[in-house]
Amino acid sequence: MTEPISQYQVASDATPANRFGLDYRAEAARLGTPVCPIVDGHAHINGRRASEVYRDVCDLYGIERVYSQSQLAEADNVREVLGDRVRFVAIPEYMHPDRKWAFTEGFVENLDHWHARGARMVKFWGAPRLRDFTEQLGLDPSQLALFDSDARMMVAERAKALGMSLMVHVADPDTWFKTMYADASRYGTKRDQYDSLSSLLEQTGMNCLGAHMGGWPEDLGFLREYLQRHPRLVLDTSATKWIVRELSVHPRDELLSFFEDFSGRIIFGSDIVTSDEHLSETESNAFGSALAASEREAFDLYASRYWALRTMFETEYDGESPIADPDLHRVDPDRFSEMDAPGLVGRYLPPGMLAMLYRGAVERSLDVWYRDATL
């Protein structure tokens, strides 16, 4: 166990990714070499220059390989920078002017392009706000927003024929269901989100990665039941702000028991999003460019996620997160600002459990799913 920092205060030049003004290069050295090389099972790497910054972060924090949901137009640039360190996950062309096509027939067509680039997993984004998005496209939400809709099944069937597996984003934080999704008559309850996913998994029989601890890190009891029901489902620890906040709340013994009971079915993931837009001031906000406006800020943005996750999993740190978490402000604006952050409590996982989380689980799941990929 390494204690990376024991005293902190919010810096005068604080940024959302670095509230304490940490030197993330020095902090990487303080954390030291991880128990084994880490595989990040969930990231979104885009931009040639941003990929170079990200590669530097990976070198510092012991990240050997990444499964990336890159934009199709960015995939070749990312591969040129990261080489064999990247494996791709097929996603729709989110920025395409014809969004309806991009999420339906276009997605099916693009699976062949993704397959040629080695992708063996296809991402279904199913956040509750997809209902708003589908209505903007002139569609009934049932035509696209549900995991077992005709449009989703069309993509899943083609993916299965190509030997691909699934990745799903099924739900958002409890904080969002208290605020932006408070209208259950429109968005359903949080538990409702899982009905169509169960239908998809049962109909296809496909392997599936459940992003963001399956969408419910707040409720390990529900996840326990859901994993037992769906033996081909594995989870990742991506969405760093969300995961750090919620896994810091559970008693350590309870969390370790969950990780032990589902050893090999929980993989490390960060949800880092990179973009060349992060390297300079820009009006565009397509990839969260407001989070960084220089190469230094982009470095901090990416490094902060690995710092937070490794600190939580490897150390006894007990303090605030260095990453601002606007969800606190969303739920209680009178108490918190958008620059406030929750507690981050180190869980200091045993070495064997860390090795399984960081690498072993991927070797049992994603690496197997990708074993025939041409890289």
C-alpha positions as CSV (number, residue, x, y, z in Angstrom):
1,M,0.0,0.0,0.0
2,T,1.2,3.5,-0.9
3,E,-0.1,6.7,0.5
4,P,0.1,9.1,-2.4
5,I,-0.9,12.2,-0.5
6,S,-2.0,12.9,3.1
7,Q,-2.5,16.7,3.1
8,Y,-4.4,18.7,0.5
9,Q,-6.2,21.9,-0.1
10,V,-8.0,23.4,-3.0
11,A,-5.5,25.3,-5.1
12,S,-6.0,28.9,-6.2
13,D,-5.7,27.7,-9.9
14,A,-7.8,24.7,-9.4
15,T,-9.3,23.0,-12.5
16,P,-12.0,20.4,-12.6
17,A,-9.4,17.6,-13.1
18,N,-7.0,18.9,-10.6
19,R,-8.5,20.7,-7.6
20,F,-5.4,20.4,-5.5
21,G,-2.8,21.4,-8.1
22,L,-1.2,18.0,-8.0
23,D,1.8,17.1,-10.1
24,Y,0.4,14.0,-11.7
25,R,3.8,12.9,-13.0
26,A,5.2,13.0,-9.5
27,E,2.1,11.3,-8.2
28,A,2.5,8.5,-10.7
29,A,6.1,7.9,-9.3
30,R,4.7,8.0,-5.8
31,L,2.2,5.3,-6.6
32,G,4.9,3.3,-8.2
33,T,4.6,0.3,-10.6
34,P,1.3,-1.4,-10.3
35,V,1.1,-5.1,-9.2
36,C,0.9,-6.0,-12.9
37,P,0.5,-4.1,-16.2
38,I,-3.0,-2.7,-16.3
39,V,-5.5,-3.1,-19.1
40,D,-8.1,-0.4,-19.4
41,G,-11.3,-2.1,-20.7
42,H,-13.3,1.1,-21.3
43,A,-12.0,4.4,-22.8
44,H,-12.8,6.7,-25.7
45,I,-9.5,7.6,-27.4
46,N,-9.7,10.1,-30.3
47,G,-7.3,12.6,-31.9
48,R,-3.8,12.0,-33.0
49,R,-2.2,14.7,-30.7
50,A,-4.5,13.8,-27.8
51,S,-3.5,10.1,-28.3
52,E,0.1,11.1,-27.8
53,V,-0.7,12.8,-24.5
54,Y,-2.7,9.8,-23.5
55,R,0.1,7.5,-24.3
56,D,2.4,9.5,-22.0
57,V,-0.1,9.1,-19.2
58,C,-0.4,5.4,-19.9
59,D,3.4,5.0,-19.6
60,L,3.4,6.8,-16.3
61,Y,0.5,5.0,-14.7
62,G,1.3,1.4,-15.9
63,I,-1.5,1.1,-18.5
64,E,-0.3,-1.5,-21.0
65,R,-3.4,-1.7,-23.3
66,V,-6.8,-0.1,-23.8
67,Y,-10.1,-1.1,-25.3
68,S,-11.3,2.1,-27.0
69,Q,-14.6,3.3,-28.3
70,S,-13.0,5.6,-30.9
71,Q,-14.9,7.4,-33.6
72,L,-14.5,5.4,-36.9
73,A,-13.0,8.4,-38.6
74,E,-10.4,8.6,-35.8
75,A,-9.5,4.9,-35.5
76,D,-6.6,4.8,-38.0
77,N,-5.0,7.9,-36.4
78,V,-5.3,6.4,-32.9
79,R,-3.8,3.1,-34.1
80,E,-0.9,4.9,-35.7
81,V,-0.1,6.4,-32.3
82,L,-0.9,3.6,-29.9
83,G,-0.2,0.6,-32.2
84,D,-0.9,-2.8,-30.6
85,R,-1.8,-1.0,-27.3
86,V,-5.3,-0.3,-28.6
87,R,-8.2,-2.6,-29.4
88,F,-11.4,-1.1,-30.8
89,V,-15.0,-1.3,-29.7
90,A,-17.5,-0.6,-32.5
91,I,-19.8,2.4,-31.9
92,P,-22.2,4.4,-34.0
93,E,-21.1,7.5,-35.8
94,Y,-22.5,9.8,-33.1
95,M,-21.5,13.0,-35.1
96,H,-23.1,11.9,-38.4
97,P,-25.6,14.4,-39.7
98,D,-28.2,11.6,-40.2
99,R,-28.4,10.3,-36.7
100,K,-31.3,8.0,-37.4
101,W,-29.2,6.2,-40.1
102,A,-26.1,6.2,-37.9
103,F,-27.9,4.4,-35.1
104,T,-29.7,1.9,-37.4
105,E,-28.8,0.8,-40.9
106,G,-25.5,2.8,-40.8
107,F,-24.4,1.1,-37.6
108,V,-25.0,-2.3,-39.3
109,E,-23.0,-1.2,-42.3
110,N,-20.1,0.1,-40.3
111,L,-19.7,-3.2,-38.3
112,D,-17.8,-4.6,-41.3
113,H,-15.4,-1.6,-41.2
114,W,-14.9,-2.1,-37.5
115,H,-14.5,-5.8,-37.8
116,A,-11.7,-5.2,-40.4
117,R,-10.0,-3.0,-37.7
118,G,-10.1,-5.8,-35.2
119,A,-13.2,-4.8,-33.2
120,R,-14.9,-7.8,-31.6
121,M,-17.3,-5.9,-29.4
122,V,-20.2,-3.5,-30.2
123,K,-21.4,-0.8,-27.9
124,F,-25.1,-0.1,-27.2
125,W,-25.6,3.2,-25.4
126,G,-28.9,2.9,-23.5
127,A,-29.0,5.8,-21.0
128,P,-32.5,7.0,-20.1
129,R,-32.0,10.3,-21.9
130,L,-31.9,8.2,-25.2
131,R,-35.6,8.5,-25.0
132,D,-35.3,12.3,-25.6
133,F,-32.8,11.7,-28.4
134,T,-35.0,9.2,-30.3
135,E,-38.0,11.6,-30.1
136,Q,-35.8,14.3,-31.7
137,L,-35.1,11.9,-34.5
138,G,-38.9,11.5,-35.0
139,L,-38.9,8.0,-33.6
140,D,-40.9,6.4,-30.9
141,P,-38.6,5.6,-28.0
142,S,-39.5,1.9,-28.2
143,Q,-38.0,1.8,-31.7
144,L,-34.5,2.5,-30.5
145,A,-34.2,3.3,-26.8
146,L,-34.9,-0.3,-25.6
147,F,-32.2,-2.9,-25.8
148,D,-34.5,-5.4,-27.3
149,S,-36.0,-3.0,-29.9
150,D,-36.0,-4.0,-33.6
151,A,-33.2,-1.6,-34.4
152,R,-31.0,-2.9,-31.6
153,M,-31.7,-6.5,-32.4
154,M,-30.8,-5.8,-36.1
155,V,-27.4,-4.6,-35.0
156,A,-26.9,-7.4,-32.4
157,E,-27.7,-10.1,-35.0
158,R,-25.2,-8.7,-37.4
159,A,-22.6,-8.4,-34.6
160,K,-23.2,-11.9,-33.5
161,A,-22.8,-13.2,-37.1
162,L,-19.4,-11.4,-37.2
163,G,-18.3,-13.1,-33.9
164,M,-18.7,-10.0,-31.8
165,S,-19.8,-9.5,-28.2
166,L,-21.7,-6.6,-26.6
167,M,-20.9,-3.7,-24.4
168,V,-23.9,-1.8,-22.8
169,H,-24.5,1.4,-20.9
170,V,-27.7,0.6,-19.2
171,A,-28.3,3.2,-16.5
172,D,-27.0,6.4,-15.0
173,P,-26.2,7.5,-11.4
174,D,-28.8,7.5,-8.7
175,T,-28.2,11.3,-8.5
176,W,-29.5,11.7,-12.0
177,F,-32.7,9.7,-11.2
178,K,-33.2,12.1,-8.3
179,T,-32.9,15.1,-10.7
180,M,-33.0,14.9,-14.5
181,Y,-34.9,11.6,-14.5
182,A,-37.2,12.3,-11.7
183,D,-40.2,11.9,-14.0
184,A,-40.5,8.1,-13.8
185,S,-43.6,8.1,-16.1
186,R,-41.3,9.3,-18.9
187,Y,-37.9,7.6,-18.0
188,G,-39.0,4.7,-15.9
189,T,-37.4,3.8,-12.6
190,K,-33.8,2.8,-12.4
191,R,-34.7,-0.9,-12.1
192,D,-36.9,-0.6,-15.1
193,Q,-33.8,0.1,-17.3
194,Y,-32.7,-3.5,-16.9
195,D,-35.8,-5.3,-18.2
196,S,-35.0,-4.8,-21.9
197,L,-31.3,-5.6,-21.3
198,S,-32.2,-8.9,-19.8
199,S,-34.4,-9.6,-22.9
200,L,-31.5,-8.8,-25.2
201,L,-29.1,-11.0,-23.3
202,E,-31.5,-13.9,-23.2
203,Q,-32.5,-13.6,-26.8
204,T,-28.9,-13.4,-28.2
205,G,-27.0,-15.4,-25.7
206,M,-24.0,-13.1,-26.4
207,N,-21.2,-12.2,-24.0
208,C,-21.6,-8.7,-22.6
209,L,-19.6,-6.1,-20.8
210,G,-21.7,-3.9,-18.5
211,A,-20.1,-0.5,-18.4
212,H,-19.9,1.6,-15.2
213,M,-20.3,-1.4,-12.8
214,G,-23.3,-2.4,-14.7
215,G,-24.9,1.0,-14.2
216,W,-25.5,0.5,-10.5
217,P,-22.4,0.8,-8.3
218,E,-24.7,2.2,-5.6
219,D,-26.4,-1.2,-5.1
220,L,-24.1,-4.2,-4.9
221,G,-27.0,-6.3,-3.9
222,F,-28.8,-5.7,-7.1
223,L,-25.6,-6.3,-9.1
224,R,-25.1,-9.6,-7.3
225,E,-28.5,-10.8,-8.3
226,Y,-28.1,-9.6,-11.9
227,L,-24.7,-11.2,-12.4
228,Q,-26.0,-14.5,-11.0
229,R,-28.9,-14.3,-13.5
230,H,-26.7,-13.5,-16.5
231,P,-23.5,-15.6,-16.4
232,R,-22.1,-14.2,-19.6
233,L,-22.2,-10.6,-18.2
234,V,-19.0,-9.0,-16.8
235,L,-18.7,-5.4,-15.4
236,D,-16.1,-2.6,-15.7
237,T,-15.2,0.1,-13.2
238,S,-15.4,3.0,-15.7
239,A,-16.9,6.4,-15.2
240,T,-14.3,7.4,-12.7
241,K,-16.1,10.3,-10.9
242,W,-19.2,8.1,-10.4
243,I,-17.3,4.9,-9.4
244,V,-15.0,6.7,-7.0
245,R,-17.9,8.4,-5.3
246,E,-20.0,5.3,-4.8
247,L,-17.4,2.6,-4.2
248,S,-16.0,4.9,-1.4
249,V,-19.3,4.6,0.4
250,H,-19.6,0.8,0.7
251,P,-17.9,-0.8,3.7
252,R,-14.6,-2.2,2.6
253,D,-15.4,-5.7,3.7
254,E,-18.6,-5.6,1.7
255,L,-16.8,-4.4,-1.4
256,L,-14.0,-6.9,-1.1
257,S,-16.6,-9.7,-0.7
258,F,-18.3,-8.6,-3.9
259,F,-15.0,-8.5,-5.8
260,E,-14.1,-11.9,-4.4
261,D,-17.4,-13.6,-5.2
262,F,-17.3,-12.3,-8.8
263,S,-13.5,-12.6,-9.3
264,G,-12.8,-12.6,-13.0
265,R,-16.0,-10.8,-13.9
266,I,-15.0,-7.2,-12.8
267,I,-12.4,-5.5,-15.0
268,F,-10.6,-2.2,-14.7
269,G,-12.0,0.7,-16.8
270,S,-11.6,4.5,-16.7
271,D,-14.0,6.0,-19.3
272,I,-11.3,8.5,-20.2
273,V,-12.3,10.5,-23.3
274,T,-9.5,12.1,-25.3
275,S,-9.8,14.6,-28.1
276,D,-7.6,17.1,-29.9
277,E,-10.2,19.7,-28.9
278,H,-8.7,19.4,-25.4
279,L,-5.4,20.8,-26.5
280,S,-6.5,24.3,-27.2
281,E,-9.4,26.7,-26.5
282,T,-12.3,25.9,-28.8
283,E,-15.9,26.8,-29.2
284,S,-16.8,23.1,-29.8
285,N,-17.8,20.9,-27.0
286,A,-18.3,17.7,-28.9
287,F,-15.9,15.7,-26.7
288,G,-16.1,17.6,-23.5
289,S,-13.6,20.2,-24.7
290,A,-14.7,22.5,-21.9
291,L,-12.8,20.2,-19.5
292,A,-9.4,21.1,-20.9
293,A,-8.0,23.9,-23.1
294,S,-4.3,23.1,-23.3
295,E,-1.9,20.2,-23.5
296,R,-1.1,20.5,-19.8
297,E,-4.8,20.5,-18.9
298,A,-5.5,17.5,-21.2
299,F,-2.7,15.6,-19.5
300,D,-4.2,16.4,-16.1
301,L,-7.7,15.4,-17.3
302,Y,-6.5,12.0,-18.4
303,A,-4.0,11.4,-15.6
304,S,-6.5,12.3,-12.9
305,R,-8.7,9.4,-13.8
306,Y,-5.9,6.8,-13.4
307,W,-4.7,8.6,-10.2
308,A,-8.1,8.4,-8.6
309,L,-8.8,4.8,-9.5
310,R,-5.3,3.5,-8.6
311,T,-5.4,5.5,-5.3
312,M,-8.8,4.0,-4.4
313,F,-7.9,0.4,-5.3
314,E,-4.3,0.4,-4.0
315,T,-4.0,2.8,-1.0
316,E,-5.5,3.9,2.3
317,Y,-6.0,7.4,1.2
318,D,-9.1,9.0,2.9
319,G,-9.9,12.5,1.7
320,E,-11.6,14.4,-1.1
321,S,-11.2,13.5,-4.7
322,P,-9.0,15.8,-6.8
323,I,-11.7,15.7,-9.5
324,A,-14.7,18.0,-9.3
325,D,-18.0,16.2,-9.3
326,P,-21.0,18.3,-10.5
327,D,-23.4,15.7,-9.3
328,L,-23.1,17.0,-5.8
329,H,-24.2,20.4,-7.0
330,R,-27.0,18.8,-9.1
331,V,-28.5,17.2,-6.0
332,D,-27.8,19.9,-3.4
333,P,-27.0,23.2,-5.1
334,D,-27.3,25.1,-1.8
335,R,-24.5,23.1,-0.2
336,F,-22.1,22.3,-3.1
337,S,-20.7,24.1,-6.0
338,E,-19.8,22.5,-9.4
339,M,-16.1,22.5,-8.2
340,D,-16.8,20.5,-5.1
341,A,-15.9,16.8,-4.8
342,P,-16.9,13.7,-2.8
343,G,-14.7,11.7,-0.5
344,L,-12.3,9.2,-2.0
345,V,-11.7,6.3,0.4
346,G,-8.8,3.9,-0.4
347,R,-9.8,0.2,-0.4
348,Y,-6.2,-1.2,-0.6
349,L,-7.3,-4.4,-2.4
350,P,-5.1,-7.5,-1.7
351,P,-2.4,-8.0,-4.4
352,G,-4.1,-11.0,-5.9
353,M,-7.4,-9.2,-6.2
354,L,-5.7,-6.2,-7.7
355,A,-4.0,-8.4,-10.3
356,M,-7.3,-10.0,-11.2
357,L,-9.0,-6.5,-11.5
358,Y,-6.2,-4.9,-13.5
359,R,-5.4,-7.8,-15.9
360,G,-6.6,-11.3,-15.0
361,A,-10.3,-10.6,-15.6
362,V,-9.6,-9.1,-19.1
363,E,-7.6,-12.2,-20.0
364,R,-10.6,-14.3,-19.0
365,S,-13.2,-12.2,-20.9
366,L,-12.3,-9.5,-23.4
367,D,-9.1,-11.0,-24.5
368,V,-10.9,-14.3,-25.2
369,W,-13.6,-12.5,-27.1
370,Y,-11.0,-10.8,-29.2
371,R,-8.6,-13.7,-29.7
372,D,-9.3,-14.0,-33.4
373,A,-9.0,-10.3,-34.1
374,T,-6.6,-9.0,-36.7
375,L,-4.6,-6.3,-34.9
